[in-house]
Amino acid sequence: MNNTEKNLKKSGKIIFIIIGALFGVALLVYGSYADSGGEDDKTVSAEESFSELDAEIYAKELEERIAGLCENVRGADNVHVCVTLAGGYTAVYAQNSQSSSSGYKNEFVLSGSGSNEKALLVGYSVPQVSGVGIVCVGGGKPEVRQEIIALVSAALGISSNKIYVSEG
């Protein structure tokens, strides 16, 4: 046997080993999905979902919405908004509440069985707004400032002391 034939046999074995390894990985991945039974389960861990839900995007959307509202206030123009959030999204899990003579008892609703048992995720609550800063042309006028503060307070459901309006 010459060197070329030996190299071909070795490369054939290597290719066979690589194909076998890829097949094994594919079986592992398929097995992890097959355990869930193909159901669209809402028992995702909080860490996985929090990476998908981004509080910064939520803050930017709020800023755009508030700026759009404030642009419609008579006397306000060229509006810039900054929203500060207290924390991030909070996972909300299903609970069973029972009252007895000794008080209330809350238990999380679990789904799955054995080591796959997880709390049932109901959804997420959005981050709370801790403050809003608004800079706009006309923001120095008391009537414009008061109108913007009342508008933003009502729209976001926050107290007026969490909103500051300044002349831009």
C-alpha angles and dihedrals in degrees: 000000000000127000094262093058091048091050091049091051091048093048090048090053091048092050090049091051092048092049090049092050092049090049090052092051090049090053091051092051092046090048093055090054094043091058090065089057091231091284119145093240123192093207097103115148115254093239092059095049097043089062088059096046111068120196092198091061089050090051092049091050090051091049091053093047093048092047089052091051094047093049086065094057111104109250096020120107139159093026122195120185135193120191123196118202128205103228127318140278115324122214115234117206129196113257138190112219121198127180123205138161089276093054139264125333120197121191129178116243108242129204129193126033138259115350090353093063111126137167112264110252112220098180144284133286115222120245116271119247110241098179147353126207119194127187118185144147104267093025090117093065110095095223093050092045092050092047093050093047092050091046096049092042091055095042096051099030093235130130119265093242088070092061126077125186123193138179113260 
